[in-house]
Amino acid sequence: MSKNVPKASSQAVFKTMSGNRGKDTKLELMVRHALWKDGYRYRKNNRRLLGTPDISFPNLKIVVFLDSCYWHGCPTHFKMPKTNTSFWHQKINRNIERDYDISSHYSEEGWTLLRFWEHEVKNDLDRVVKTIEYFVDEKKKQ
């Protein structure tokens, strides 16, 4: 364990944090399965692209990030943990800054960047998928 990460405040917290995945999350699987079912082909977790987008269409210059409300500091749903608040405040703020930097990079390079919050995917998967498909279809027309 990194020396910068505080010790879990309880066994339950340790179990929860240990179970967090960096890729192939439920959110990613939901969106990817829907896109695949609709006939869209993509790259997943492409490490050649900045920020390792969850879904990408490199030939069309489209990247998709599916942001967890917790890890990315959703203004609607993020709740600061009651323990180790200093650590978590810095951690989440670094994540938000990194997301901003990544978004700026793709914008400057002429890419289409789509970001969706966890609650958007869970509450309206169809809208999220249709939005991605719309941008893919529009880029294919160009």
Backbone as a ProteinNet text record, in pm:
[ID]
protein_1_A
[PRIMARY]
MSKNVPKASSQAVFKTMSGNRGKDTKLELMVRHALWKDGYRYRKNNRRLLGTPDISFPNLKIVVFLDSCYWHGCPTHFKMPKTNTSFWHQKINRNIERDYDISSHYSEEGWTLLRFWEHEVKNDLDRVVKTIEYFVDEKKKQ
[TERTIARY]
83.9	0	88.4	48.7	125.3	127.6	239.7	248.6	163.2	113.3	26.7	-118.7	-153.9	-291.7	-309.5	-405.9	-425.8	-483.5	-458.9	-512.8	-664.6	-732.3	-878.5	-926.2	-1033.1	-1082.8	-1158	-1196.5	-1264.1	-1247.2	-1278.6	-1270.7	-1370.6	-1486.2	-1587.2	-1536.2	-1471	-1414.4	-1305	-1220	-1113.3	-1171.8	-1275	-1336.6	-1396.5	-1463.7	-1523.8	-1417.3	-1314.3	-1210.1	-1130.5	-1111.3	-1037.4	-1113.7	-1245.2	-1328.2	-1343.4	-1290.1	-1302.2	-1217.9	-1279.3	-1212.5	-1167.9	-1058	-1010.4	-1064.1	-1107.9	-1165.2	-1268.1	-1346.7	-1455.8	-1551.5	-1581.9	-1677.6	-1818.3	-1912.9	-2051.8	-2100	-2060.7	-2099.7	-2047	-1918.6	-1857.5	-1925.7	-1949.3	-2011	-2151.4	-2228.3	-2363.8	-2360.3	-2275	-2268.6	-2209.6	-2101.6	-2037.5	-2130.9	-2201.7	-2293.3	-2402.6	-2455	-2559.5	-2505.1	-2385.6	-2325.5	-2299.1	-2244.4	-2212.2	-2338.9	-2444.3	-2572.3	-2626.8	-2602.2	-2648.4	-2553.1	-2446.9	-2356.4	-2238.1	-2214.4	-2102.1	-1978.3	-1866.4	-1740.6	-1647.7	-1572.3	-1495.8	-1372.2	-1289.8	-1176.1	-1211.3	-1170	-1195.2	-1063.5	-1063.2	-946.2	-817.7	-820.9	-707.6	-595.7	-491.7	-381.4	-294.9	-313.2	-237.9	-295.2	-416.4	-481.4	-473.6	-455.4	-443.3	-564.6	-539.1	-645.5	-707.8	-661.9	-716.4	-869.8	-927.4	-1073.4	-1141.2	-1259.2	-1334.4	-1375.2	-1412.7	-1452.5	-1392.7	-1341.6	-1289.3	-1314.4	-1323.4	-1333.5	-1218.2	-1095.4	-976.6	-980.1	-1030.1	-1032.7	-1129.1	-1224.5	-1319.2	-1284.1	-1179.5	-1136.4	-1247.7	-1304.4	-1407	-1361.4	-1368.1	-1339	-1456.7	-1480.4	-1591	-1536.4	-1570.5	-1534.7	-1662.9	-1669.7	-1783.7	-1735.4	-1773	-1717.1	-1803	-1741.7	-1806.5	-1837.3	-1957.6	-1995.4	-1900.9	-1853.4	-1764.5	-1624	-1559.5	-1418.4	-1393	-1494.5	-1474.7	-1543.1	-1597.7	-1650.7	-1776.6	-1873.2	-2000.3	-2060.4	-2092.8	-2148	-2284.4	-2354.2	-2485.7	-2478	-2389.2	-2393	-2271.6	-2161	-2041.5	-2060.9	-2027.4	-2028.9	-1889.8	-1831.8	-1698.1	-1701.2	-1609.1	-1601.6	-1578.2	-1626	-1613.2	-1475.6	-1402	-1267.4	-1165.8	-1046.7	-937.7	-980.2	-1056.1	-1111.6	-1004.5	-893.5	-787.1	-735.4	-708.4	-661.4	-763	-890.9	-993.2	-1019.6	-1014	-1032.2	-924.1	-798.8	-688.9	-704.4	-738.5	-751.7	-858.9	-977.3	-1087.2	-1056.9	-999	-962.5	-858.8	-763	-664.7	-735.7	-831.8	-906.8	-982.8	-1047.5	-1122.7	-1028.7	-913.8	-815.1	-764.7	-738.1	-691.7	-799.4	-925.6	-1034.9	-1040.1	-1022.9	-1023.7	-907.9	-789.3	-671.9	-691.1	-746.3	-770.1	-872.5	-980.3	-1082.9	-1022.9	-940.4	-875.8	-786.2	-710.3	-620.6	-698.6	-805.4	-880.8	-947.4	-995.9	-1057.1	-954.6	-835.7	-729.5	-684.3	-692.7	-649.1	-760.7	-879.2	-988.1	-1069	-1057.7	-1133.8	-1270.6	-1364.6	-1493	-1480.4	-1500.6	-1493.3	-1632.9	-1677.3	-1807.1	-1783.2	-1838.5	-1827.9	-1968.3	-1986.7	-2115.4	-2092.5	-2177.3	-2172.4	-2236.2	-2191.6	-2247.5	-2400.2	-2454	-2599.4	-2670.3	-2604.7	-2665.7	-2677.4	-2572.3	-2573.7	-2680.3	-2683.2	-2778.4	-2923	-2945	-3081.8	-3137.4	-3050.4	-3098.7	-2994.2	-2970.8	-2872	-2901	-3027.5	-3063.1	-3019.4	-3039.1	-2998.4	-2847	-2773.7	-2627.2	-2580.9	-2634.8	-2595.9	-2633.6	-2753.8	-2797.8	-2711.9	-2666.9	-2578.9	-2446.3	-2388.1	-2262.1	-2282.8	-2389.9	-2417.4	-2437.8	-2503.4	-2524.7	-2390.5	-2299.7	-2170	-2088.3	-2094.2	-2024.3	-2082	-2213.7	-2277.6	-2246.3	-2246.7	-2215.7	-2071.7	-1979	-1837.6	-1818.6	-1893.7	-1881.8	-1928.6	-2021.6	-2074.2	-1972.5	-1879.3	-1784.5	-1677.8
-117.2	0	123.5	223.9	348.3	417	481.7	549.1	674.7	721.6	839.4	806.9	681.5	641.2	607.6	673.4	643.5	504.3	448	317	326.8	224.7	223.3	235.4	312.7	338.8	220.2	124.8	4.4	-106.6	-227.2	-341.6	-324.1	-267.8	-245.9	-147.4	-41.4	56.8	-8.7	-87.5	-157.1	-246.6	-320.8	-412.4	-333.9	-224.4	-142.6	-84.2	-25.4	38.9	-63.5	-181.7	-286.3	-336.1	-323.1	-372.8	-276.3	-156.6	-59.1	-101.6	-92.1	-133.6	-11	-24.6	84.5	76.4	-41.1	-59.5	-171.2	-181.9	-279.7	-264.4	-139.1	-112.6	-144.3	-149.8	-174.6	-67.6	56.6	165.9	141.2	109.8	85	-31.1	-138.2	-256	-225.6	-148.2	-111.6	-37	64.1	146.2	66.4	-4.8	-82.3	-188.1	-259	-362.9	-301.7	-187.2	-122	-76.6	-18.3	24.1	-95.6	-202	-322.3	-381.9	-386.7	-442.4	-362.1	-231.1	-144.9	-143.7	-224.1	-237.3	-142.1	-72	22	-48.7	-25.9	-85.9	24.3	-4.2	96.9	33.4	114.4	67.8	94.5	5	25.9	47.1	142.8	171.3	179.5	261.4	276.1	354.3	284	345.4	437.4	431.8	521.9	663.4	676.7	807.3	864.1	994.8	1062.4	1033.4	996.2	971	833.4	751.8	617.9	622.3	677.4	688.7	553.3	555.6	432.1	371.7	457.5	415.3	517	468.2	562.7	511.8	607.8	583.5	662.7	608.6	686.2	739.2	659.5	704.4	821.1	838.8	949.9	1063.1	1041.5	1138.5	1168.8	1059.9	1070.8	989.8	1050.6	979.1	996.2	891.5	891.3	855.4	937.8	911.3	895.5	789.3	762.9	784.7	897.6	941.5	901.1	829.9	793.7	920.3	925.6	1043.5	1060.8	951.7	962.2	1005.7	929.9	953	1081.5	1130.3	1250.3	1373	1360.5	1476.4	1536.7	1453.5	1501.7	1610.5	1726.2	1834.1	1799.7	1704.1	1665.1	1557.3	1458.8	1340.7	1316.1	1385	1356.6	1398.9	1308.5	1338.1	1308.3	1406.5	1391.3	1287.5	1191.4	1093.9	1165.1	1103.2	1163.2	1140.6	1043.2	1017.7	1052.3	1088.3	1123.4	1231.3	1329	1429.4	1507.9	1535.2	1609.7	1530.8	1403	1317	1314.2	1289.5	1275	1406.4	1515.2	1645.6	1666.7	1639.7	1653.4	1554.9	1432.2	1326.9	1363.2	1399.2	1430.5	1557.3	1656.8	1779.1	1751.9	1664.2	1626	1557.4	1471.6	1403.9	1505.1	1601.5	1704	1785.9	1824.3	1899.7	1817.8	1689.8	1602.5	1591.4	1574.7	1567.4	1694.6	1809.2	1936.7	1943.4	1903.9	1905.6	1813	1696.2	1600.2	1656.5	1713.6	1773	1884.4	1967.5	2077.4	2024.2	1919.9	1860.2	1815.4	1739.3	1687.7	1800.6	1900.5	2015.5	2086.8	2109.2	2176.8	2095.7	1963.5	1876.3	1847.3	1904.3	1887.2	1759.4	1695.9	1574.5	1609.6	1517.8	1527.5	1447.9	1514.3	1448.8	1447.8	1329.8	1314.9	1263.5	1333.8	1292.6	1273.1	1162.2	1133.8	1097.3	1150.5	1114.2	977.8	911.2	781.8	789.1	893.5	901.5	918.5	978.7	991	854	774.9	640.4	555.2	559.9	476.5	521.7	652.7	704.4	704.8	714.3	722.9	667.8	539.2	472.3	497	491.1	507.5	644.3	750	884.3	893.1	833.4	834.4	762.8	645.1	565.8	638.5	693	764.6	888.5	954.2	1070.5	1028.3	921	870.3	832.3	758.7	713.7	832.6	936.6	1056.6	1116.5	1134.3	1194.6	1104.6	974.9	881.5	891.9	888.9	896.6	1028.7	1138.1	1269	1274.1	1219.1	1218.9	1131.3	1021.9	933.5	1002.8	1096.5	1169.2	1267.7	1311.4	1415.6	1362.5
0	0	0	-78.7	-85.4	50.2	79.9	209.3	214	99.7	97.4	128.4	122.5	146	292.9	359.7	501.5	520.2	635.1	668.8	676.7	628	632.2	775.7	793.1	928.2	986.9	903.1	951.9	849.2	890.8	799.1	684.7	714.6	610.6	505.2	550.5	457.3	374	437	365.4	256.1	289.7	193.3	75.7	106.4	1.3	-90	-32.5	-112.3	-193.1	-138.4	-209.4	-331	-326.8	-435.7	-551.4	-538.7	-646.6	-765.6	-883.7	-1005.9	-1084.7	-1154.3	-1238.4	-1379.6	-1418.8	-1552.2	-1545.1	-1650.2	-1656.4	-1538.6	-1504.9	-1398.4	-1448.7	-1357.4	-1397.2	-1494.5	-1468.7	-1559.2	-1700	-1708.4	-1839.3	-1909.8	-1837.4	-1898.2	-1948.7	-1872.8	-1915.4	-2048.6	-2056.6	-2177.7	-2293.3	-2267.6	-2374.6	-2430.9	-2345.4	-2394.7	-2482.5	-2441.8	-2521	-2656.8	-2658	-2784.6	-2875.4	-2817.5	-2895.5	-2955.5	-2874.6	-2920.1	-3038.2	-3036.6	-3145.3	-3264.6	-3258.9	-3372.2	-3373.4	-3264.9	-3257.9	-3204.6	-3271.7	-3230.8	-3182.1	-3080.4	-3008.2	-2947.7	-2889.5	-2809.4	-2664.3	-2578	-2435.3	-2362.8	-2271.6	-2188.8	-2270.9	-2373.8	-2465.4	-2396.6	-2357	-2282.3	-2368	-2499.1	-2587	-2585	-2532.7	-2527.2	-2386.3	-2377.3	-2248.5	-2159.9	-2037.4	-1941.2	-1951	-2044.8	-2067.3	-2070	-2176.8	-2184.3	-2166.2	-2104.8	-2084.4	-2218.1	-2310.9	-2445.4	-2542.2	-2653.6	-2752.6	-2893.3	-2982.6	-3125.8	-3187	-3179.3	-3218.4	-3361.4	-3453.9	-3593.5	-3613.8	-3522.4	-3530.1	-3434	-3355.4	-3254.5	-3153.6	-3099.2	-2995.1	-2874.8	-2756.5	-2632.1	-2536.9	-2457.3	-2362	-2224.8	-2126.6	-1987.8	-1907.6	-1829.3	-1742.1	-1599.8	-1542.7	-1415.4	-1296.3	-1204.9	-1079.1	-999.9	-943	-863.5	-745.2	-687.8	-572.2	-614.4	-700.5	-732.3	-809.3	-879.3	-961.1	-902.1	-781.3	-709.1	-768.3	-800.8	-856.2	-766.2	-823.8	-741.7	-681.8	-740.2	-690.5	-582.8	-599.5	-513.6	-425.1	-449.6	-370.5	-225.8	-135.2	8.1	62.4	126.9	183.4	295.4	293.1	402.6	535.8	640.5	773.8	835	784.8	836.3	728.3	770.4	677.7	578.2	625.2	533.9	458.7	522.2	454.6	334.2	355.3	246.1	133.1	166.2	62.9	-9.1	61.3	-1.9	-108.8	-73.8	-169.9	-285	-253.7	-354.9	-458.3	-410.1	-501.2	-580.3	-515.8	-588.5	-697	-669.4	-772.9	-889.5	-858.8	-965	-1050.8	-986	-1058.9	-1147.3	-1093.9	-1172.4	-1290.9	-1268.1	-1376.4	-1484.6	-1443.3	-1540.8	-1625.8	-1561.5	-1632.9	-1732.6	-1689	-1776.8	-1896.7	-1872	-1980.4	-2078.5	-2025.7	-2112.2	-2197.5	-2137	-2209.8	-2320.9	-2291.5	-2390.8	-2514.4	-2493.2	-2607.6	-2685.7	-2615.5	-2681.7	-2770	-2716.5	-2791.5	-2912.5	-2902	-3011.5	-3112.5	-3090.7	-3186.2	-3170.5	-3056.4	-3030.5	-2972.3	-2989.6	-2920.9	-2792.7	-2680.6	-2550.4	-2489.7	-2450.9	-2385.5	-2244.4	-2146.4	-2005.8	-1951.5	-1883.9	-1821.7	-1676.3	-1589.7	-1448.3	-1428.1	-1326.1	-1285.4	-1277.6	-1215.2	-1199.2	-1333.8	-1431.7	-1564.2	-1630	-1618.5	-1676.9	-1608.6	-1477	-1402.2	-1420.9	-1431.5	-1441.2	-1582.5	-1682.1	-1820.4	-1917.3	-1906.9	-1992.1	-2139.6	-2177.6	-2318	-2370.5	-2292.3	-2335.1	-2352.3	-2258.2	-2265.8	-2392.5	-2416	-2532.9	-2661.7	-2666.7	-2787.5	-2812.9	-2706.9	-2723.5	-2786.3	-2735	-2791.4	-2937.6	-2965	-3101.3	-3195.5	-3147.2	-3228.7	-3271.9	-3177.4	-3210.4	-3303	-3282	-3371.2	-3512.3	-3522.7	-3654.1	-3724.4	-3650.6	-3709.5	-3760.3	-3684.2	-3727.2	-3850.6	-3858	-3974.4	-4101.6	-4089.7	-4206.1	-4262.5	-4179.7	-4221.1	-4313.7
[MASK]
++++++++++++++++++++++++++++++++++++++++++++++++++++++++++++++++++++++++++++++++++++++++++++++++++++++++++++++++++++++++++++++++++++++++++++++

